[in-house]
Amino acid sequence: MCEDFKSRLKGKVVILGIGNTLRSDDGAGSVLASRIKGKAPFVVFDAEESPENYLEKIIKEKADTVVLIDAVDFGAKPGEFKFLQAQEIKTVNLFATHNASISLTINYLQNNLKADIIILIIQPKSINFGDKLSLEVKETLNKLVQWFYETGKKT
């Protein structure tokens, strides 16, 4: 799965981490973005729970590829992740605390930028209030940080 994704990271890559770090695993996208910023040759923004505040910044970057990272309940085991195409977001039954903003973000970017939009979703264990990530999500983030770092060195 990561190999298919790696082949799509072309041109200028912008990564947007989304999540609320005060709701346990819901902060996974935000945490991942902050951990890879400056460690891989991608433009990285940590939008926290307001991706709409970063849309113009992404457009100004003239990205060829945009990767949105978010914790989403897609019925998998905690810590599992998968990549979705932008058009899949409308057809997959997902639950996120900011689902509407993901769809709006994708629509806005598609209308204002000719970029390949990829969504990396991570299955949370808990989105209850608290600032600690579950062990499963922590382990996944450690692997993904390493993967982004190694992939960035090869692009």
N, C-alpha and C positions, 0 to 999 in steps of 0.2 A: 504494500500500500504506500509506503513512504517513497519507494522508487518512482511510482507513477507521479506522485506529488512533486518530487524533486525535478522531474523532467519539465514540469510546468512553471518552475521558477525561472522566468526568462526576463531579460532586460532589467529595468529598474523595478525592484521589488519593495513594496511598502507593506509593513505588517501593522495591523491594528489589534491590540489586545483589548478585550471588553470584559468587564466583570466588577463585582462589588466585593472588595476584600474584607468587608465586615460581615459577609454572609458565607463564611467557611469556603467550600469548594467553588462557590459562584465566582470567586476572585481568580480562578485559574488562568483565564485569558490575560488579565491584567498583570498577574504575577509573572507569567511566561514572558510577556512583552518586556517588562522591566528587567528580567534576567538576561534576555538576549540583546538588549539595546547596547550598542557599542562593542559587542563581542562577535557580531557577524555583519557582513557588509550590506545590510539592508537598512532602509529607513524604517524606524520603529516608533510607533506612538502607543502610549498607554492611555486609552480613552476612559478607563474605569467604566462607569455605567452610562456615559454620555457619548456614544460614538458620533452622534450628529455634530458635535463640536469640532470634529476633526475632518469632516468631509472636504471643506475647502483646502485644508492643508494637503490632503491626499491628492486632490485635483491639481494643486500648484506643483506638486512633485512630478506630475506627468508620468505617473506609474504605468508600467506595462503589465505588472502583476500585483494584485492586492490580495493579501491573506488576512481574513478576519478570524480571530481566535476567541472562542467563548465556551463557557461551561453550559452544556445543554443536556437535559434528560432525554435520551433517545432509547431508553430501555435496556442499556447494556450494563456490564459489570462496572463498578466504580473504577475510574482511572482509564477505562478504554477510550479510545479516540478514533475518529474517522474524518475523512475529508469529503466535503460536499461541493458540488458545483453550485453556482449562484441560483440556477433555475430549480434545483432540487429543494431549496428552502421552502418553496411554496407548496411542494407536494409531499413533504415528509412531515409526519406528526411529531413535532418536537415541543418540549416545554422548557422555556427559559424565562427568567424573571424580566427580561427585556426583549422578548421575541419580536414584538412590533418594531422596535427600533432596529433590529437586525434586518428585517424586510425593508423598512424604509431606507436604511443605509445602503443596502444592495441596490434598490431601485434608483436612488439618487446617483450613486456611482455609475450605474449602467447608462443612465441618461446623460451624464456629463463627462464620461471618461471612457476611452476605448481600451479597456484593460481586462485581462483574465481575472475573474474574481473567484477566489477559493475560500471556503469556510472550513476551518479546523475546529471540530467540536470535541469536547472532553466530557465524559460522563461524570457528574459529581456524585459523591456519596451523601453529602449533606449540604443544604443551602440555608441551614439555620444560622441565627446570629452567632457570631464568633469569628475570631481572626486566625484560627488555625486551619490549615488544610489537612484533609485526611491523608493517611499514609499512602493509600493507593494513588491519589492524585499527585502527591509529592513525588512519588517514584516516577510517574508518567512525565511530570514536568522536568525532572532531572534528565530523563532520556531525551525529551524533546529539545531541551536546551543544548545538549551535546549534538543532537542531530542537526539543528539549525546552525550551530557553530561549524561543524564539519562540512555541511552542505555549502555554507557561505564561502568557505575556503576554496571550494572547487568550482564556484560559479565565476 
